[in-house]
Amino acid sequence: MTVLRIVYASRIELRTDEAYYWTWSKEAALSFLDHPPGIAWLIWLGTLIFGDTALGVRFGGIVAMLVTQLLLADIVRRLTHDVRAIVVAVLMPEAALYYGLLMAKVAPDVAMIPFAVAMMWSLVRLTQSGDGRWWLAAGLFAGVSLLSKFTAIMFAPAVAAFLLVPDWRLRWLRSPYPYLAVLIAIAMFSPVLIWNAQYDWASFRFQGVRATANYGISLRTIGDYLGLQFGLVGFVMLPVVLSGLVMTAWRGYRTREPVAILLSTAVLVPFAYFFFKSLTLRVGDTWPMFMWPTGFAATAVNLAMLPKEGWSARTIRSGIFWMNTALVSGIAFVVIVFLYYVAAPWNFLGRMDPIGAEAGYEQVAARAQAALDETGATWIATTDYRTYAMMRWMFRGRVPVIEITERGRFQDFRDPGMDRIKGHAGIYIGRQPDDHLPPWASIPAKREQLAQAERRWRGVLIDTYTIDKLTGWTPELSPPKDSPLFQWRVLAGEFEKRSLA
């Protein structure tokens, strides 16, 4: 399965968000508007080894999956001493599409997951040893998790329950170790705090829009959320994991067992929160993915606990049957999806295909190169971060690429090459109908239409792009915060313009 992920990482062209995070890895910024810098550092490490290739960008995800599996195996080993349960814990992520294949697709979650599991592992070690120094390790891993994605904070209720519900609460509340762990976590997170203090807390404002947005109750968004969990975790695996978590929570809170409380709460609380958010907002594909590895550990442990707790033979056989079914069907599904994207020539989902919908940018880049050659233009402009990221990826620094709107995304970025932009003609690439966005009213550039470019995947038209020649204008890298060229516009699948000011 690791070889399968390496082949996938090497063969499939980068998606838009992956290319966007790759552009971050080329900057020296402490943090970024959308997310903390963890994913940029992970990509930097991979490209240091394999260069600016698809495998180089995604290599960190390959390693993150292996580290996650090793940590899950050791958690289950320490809690059960059952080889079968350990094997189950290692195979469960392989049988879930998001982990078995899509951990090779880099995202902030990929950088966060191994550190979040390492935090859980540290707290398991704390429980077994009683050594308060493991709080410090947990704080370290918690801070690095936050340095990868803000949603790591959603493990806080589980850690609080782990600390306060068991009978040991007075011991740890009187100990300095939990408080030192919090200070260590804040210290590790400090690059994000420093960057945000410099830029008017931009990241927290941006994420605050996501956390508070409300578009009204929608059955469609609820269905999207639950459907994605079934698809990315597994049609059989998801019910198996949820049932294991419920049994673990019942066992933990009934007996005040710390690890059972920790593992179950770490998944059930975020799962319930995202379900509540899905009532009014489309939950992003990857948002809940940080929590399920902890659920895999809890489910494997629960399976091993059933005989020890005197459950009936029928219940035990049923649990084993459904786990085996989840593993076999899940791994088969992952392999089928791999073959579909790597080897098959068909497109069964049309423009809705999640991979195909972001493919074909090489066709746009080829037409843009022709326009550069025809006009003598020296730079490329875009008005959305996806096209910007893909053009930077395709041209690899040969031509300056700048997004002339949404400049709030690019605070603290390096000079894109203004010496090759100022006083020179440029090429604008815009997805229709976004090529006529309102900010153009405040841009004095002269636009001369040159051509159109189509982006296709396996014969299906995905998008059409306008290619124009720009003259008489030099883009502004740092427009005022109330400028329409500064504002961002993306939120959970919906477009929304808001000022950072």
N, C-alpha and C positions, 0 to 999 in steps of 0.2 A: 504493500500500500504506500510506503514511503517512495518507492521508485515511481509508482503511478503519479504521485503528487509532483515529483521532480519533472516527469515528462510533461504533465499539465502546465507546470510553471514555465517550462522552456518553450512549449509549442503555442500557447495561447497569447495573443498580443495583449498588452496592458489595457485594462479598462480605464475610464476617465479618472475615477478617484485614485486609482493606483498611480497614474501618471502625475496627478496633483500632489500626492504625498512624495513622489520622487522629486518634484521641483522643490519641495521643502528641504529634502536632503542636500540640496545644492546651496542652501542659504545658511547663514551663521546666526539666525534669529534664535533667541532663547525659547520662544514659543510662537503660537500661531492663532489666528482668530478662531478657526474651526475646532481645533483640538490641541492638546499639549504636544510636546515635541517627540515623545517616545517612538512613534512610528517612523519619523524622519531619521532618528538615530539608528533604528533597526535597518532601514533601507540603506543608509550610508555604509553600515558594516557589510551588508551583502554585496553592494556594488564595489566596495573596496577589494573584495575577493574575486568577484566574477565580472566586474566592469558594469557599464550601463547597458545591461541586457535584461531581458524579461526574467531570467533566472536570478540574476544579481539582485534585482528589485525584490523578488519574492523569496529569496533564500531564507530570510529571517523567519518567514512563516513555516518553512519546512522544519527548521530547528525548534521553533516554538511548539510545534505539535509534538515532537519527540520529547522535549523537556516536560511538557504537560503530562504526557503518558507516563513518564518515569515517576513524576511526583504523585500522580493518581495511584500508580502501582504501589508506591511506598506507603501512602496513606492507608490503603486497603490492607497491605501486608501487616502494618502495625496494629490495625484494629481487629483483624480476623485471623491472621496466621493461616489462611486458607488459600492454597494455590489456585483453586478454581475461581475464587472471588477475585484474585489478582488478575487472572487472565481475562475475566469478564470486564474488569475496570479498564484494561488496556484496549480491549476490542470495542467497547461501547463508542468511544469517539470515532473509531474507524467506520462504524456502522451509521454514523450521523453525517449527512451530506456536508453540512457546514464545516465539520472538522476533518472528515475523511478525505475530502477533496478541496474544499474552499479555504482551508487554512493556508493553502498555497496562494490565495488571493489576498494581498496585503491590505490591512485596514487597521485602525487604531486598536480594535479589539484583539487582533492577532498579537500585538505587542503587549497588551495588558494581561491576557489570559494566563500565561505561564507564571507571571508574578503574583496574580491573584490566587492561583492554586498554591503557589509557594507560601503565601500568607496563611492559607488554611493548613498546609503541612506544618508550618511553624507552630500553630496553635494546637495541632494534634500532638506534636512533640512536647509542648508545654503541659498538656493534660497528662501525658504518660510519665513525664520526668518530674513534674512539679518545680522545675527550675525556672525561676522568673526571667532569666536572661532570654528565654525564647520569646518573651514579649517584644524584646528589642529587635529580633529578627523579623517578627511579624510586622512591626512598625516600619522597618526598612522596606519590606516587600509591599506593604500597603502604600507607602509613599511612591515607590516606582510604578505601582499600578495606576495611581492617580496621575503620574507623569506621562502615562500612556493614554488614558481616557478618563473623563470626569465621572462616568457612571460607576467607577470603582467605589465611589462614596456610598453606593447602594448596599454594600456589604456591611456598612456601619451598624444597622439594626441587628444583624446576626452576631457581630462581635460584642455588641452591648448585651444581647441576651446571653451569650456565652459567658460574659463576665458577671452578670447580675442575677441570673436565674438559679444556677447551681448553688449548693450550700457553701462553696468556697468564697462567695462574694466579699465577705468582710475581710478575708485574708488579702485579696488582691486590691480592694479599695484602699487598704492601709499600706499597700506596697508601692514603692516609687516606680516599679517597672511599667505598669500600664501607662502612666503619665509620661514617662520617658519615651515610650513607644509612640505616643501621639506627637511628641516634639520631633522625634526622628522622622516620622511621616511628613510633618510640615516642612522640615529641612529639605527632605528629598524633593518635595513639591515646590520649593522656593523659586526655581527658574520661572515657573508659570506665574507665580505671584509677582515676581520682579517685573516680568514683561507686562503683565496686566496693569501694574501700578504706573508704568511708563505710558501706557496707551489707554488710559481712562477705563480700565477694567473691561476691555472690549470682549474678551472671550466669555466672561460671565454674563455680559449683556446679551451676547449672541445666543448662548445656551439658555439663557432665561426666557428668550422668545419661544424656544422649543418647549420648555417646561411648562409655560403658562398659556400657550396657544390653545384656542378652543373654537372649533368650527361647527359645533352642534353635534348632537348624538347621531351616529351613523352606523347602521348595521354592516355596511360595506367595510368600514375600517376595522370593526370587530372581527369580521370574517377574514380580512387580510392578515391580521395579527395571528389568529389561531391557525389559519392556513399555512402561514410561513413557519410557524413552530412545527407543525406536522411535516412540512416539506423539508426543513433544514435539520430537524432533530430526528425525525423518522415517524412514519405512519403507525408503526407498532412501537417503536422505541419511546415516543413521547408519553403514551399512556403508561408504559412500564415504569418510566422514570417518575412520573407524577405519583403513581401509586406507591412506589418505593419511598418517595419523599414524605408522603402523608403518613405512612407507617413509621418512618424515622422520626417525624415530628411528634407523633403520638407517644412513641417510646421515650423520646428525649424529654419532653415536657412533663410526662407522667412520672418519670424517675429522676428528673433533674440531671440527666446525663449530659455533660458539657458538649462533647463532640457531636452527638446526635442533634442537640439544639443548634449548634453552629452550622452544620451541613444543611439541615432542612430549612432553617430560617434564611440562609444565604441564597436560596433559590425561590422559596415560596413567596417571600416578601417582594422581591423584584418582579416575579411573575404576576402577582396580583396588581402591583403598581402599573405595569405595562398594560395589563388587561383594562384597568380603569382608564388609562390614557387613551387606549384604543376606542373607547366609547365616543370620543370626539376628535381624534387625531390619528393620522396614519403613522403607526409605529415603524421606524426604519428597519430594513431587513436585518441589520446586524446588531441593533440596539440590545436585544436580550441575550446575545450569544455568549457574553462573558460569564453567565451564571450556570450554564448547563454542565460544564465539567465537574463542578462541585456536586451537582445532582447525580452524575455518573458514579462518583465515589460513594455517595450515600446509598444509591440503589444496589451497588455491588456488596456493600457492607450489610445492607438489609437482607439480601438474599442469603448471606452466610449466617445471619442471626436467626432466621426462621427455625431451623432445627434445634438451636440452643434454647429457644424460648418455648419449645413444646408445641409449636403449631402442628396441625394435622398433616399427615402424609399427603393428603389430597392437595392441601394448600401449597405445600412445598413443591410437589410435582407440577402444579399449575404455574408457580413462579418460575421454575426452571424451564418449563415448556415455552412460556411467553418470552423469557429472556433469550433462549436459543432462537426462537422465531424472529425476534427483533434483530439479533446479530446477523443471522443468515440473510434475511430479507434486506436489511439495511446495507450490508456490504455489497450485496448484489446490485442494489439501486445505485450506490456510489459508482460501481464499476460501469454500469449502463450509462450513467450520466457522463462519466469520463469518456467512454467510447463515442457517445453522441457528439461531444464537442471536439474531440481530437481526431476521430477517424471517419465519422459519418458525413455525407454530403448534403443531408436534408435540413430543412428548417420546418419544424412542426408547429412552432408557436408564432411565426410571423414576426411582426414588430414588437410583440410582447416578450420575446425571448430575452431573458435577463443578461445573457452574454452577447447575443447578436445585436441587441439594441445599442451596445456601445462599441461595436466593431466597425471596420471599414474606414477609419480615419486616414489610413494610408492613401486612399483614393483622393481625399480632400487635400492632403499634403502634396501629392503629386501635381494636382492642378494648381495649387498655390505656388509651387516651385516653378511651374511653367509661366505663371503670371509674373513672378519675380524676374525671370529671365527676359520676358517680353518687354517689361517696363523699366527695368533697371532699378526697381524699388529695393530698399535695403533692410526693411523691417516688416514685421507682421503685427497687426492689431486684431484683437477679438473683443467681444462684449459679454462673454461668459467664461467662467473658470474652467469648464470642461474642455472647450475648444482650445483655450489658452494652454492647458496642461498637455493636451495631446499634440499640439503644434511644437511645444518645447521638447516633448519627448521625441517627436519625429525628426526635428531638425537638429537636436543634440548640440545647441550652441552655435551652429553655423550662421544663424540669422537671429537677431534679437526679436523676441516675442513679448508683447505686453498686452495685458488686459486693460483697456482704457476706462472701463467702468468697474464698479465694485472694488475700488482701490483700498477699502477698509480691510480686504483680505490680505493685502500685501505690505502691511506695515512692518518695517524693519527688514525688508528684502533689500538685496544688494542692487546696485545700478545695473539695469538690464542691457546696457550698451548705448547710452544716450548719445555718445559721439557718432554712432552709426545711424541714429534716429533724427537728431536735430538737423533741420535743413534738408532732409532727404525725403523722397516719396516713400510711401509705405503701401502695404497690401492689407485690406480689411477682409476678414473671413467671418461671416455671420450666419448662423442657422436661421432659416426662414421659419416664422415671421419675425424673429428677434432682431433681424437686421434693421428694423425700424423702431427700435425702442425709444421711449421718450427722452432719455439722456442725449440723443443725437441733436436735439433742439439747442443744446448749450455747447455743442462742439462746432467750431467754425471751419472745420476741414472741408475741402472740396472733394466730393466723392464722384468717381467716374466708374460706372459699372463695366467690368471686364468679362465676367463669365459666371457660370453656375457650376457647382460640383455636387454630385450625388454620392451619398454614403449608403452602400449596399452590403448586405450579408447573405450569402447563399442565395442570391437572386432576388432578395426582397429589399425594396427601397425603404431605408430607415429614415433618412433626413435629406433635405436639399439645402445647400449653402450658397449664399451670395458671395462673390469675390469682387471687391471694388479696389480701385486705386485711390489712395489718400494723398493729397498735396496741400500745402499752405498751412500746416498745423503741426505743432509739436505736443505730444501728450504730456499731461501733468502727472508726475508720480505721486505727489502729496497734495491733492486738492483739499479745500476746507471740509470739515466734517458735515457741514450742512449742504455740501454740493451733491447733486445727483450722481456725480462720478465717484463719490466715496461710498455710497450705500451698497450693502449687500442685498441679495434677493434669492434666498433659497431656504425652505423650511419643510422638512418631512414630506417631500413630494409635492408640495404646493409652493407657488411663488408668491413672495410677499416682500415689499420694499419697506425698509425701516432704516432710520438713521442711527448711527452709533452715538450720536451726540445726545 
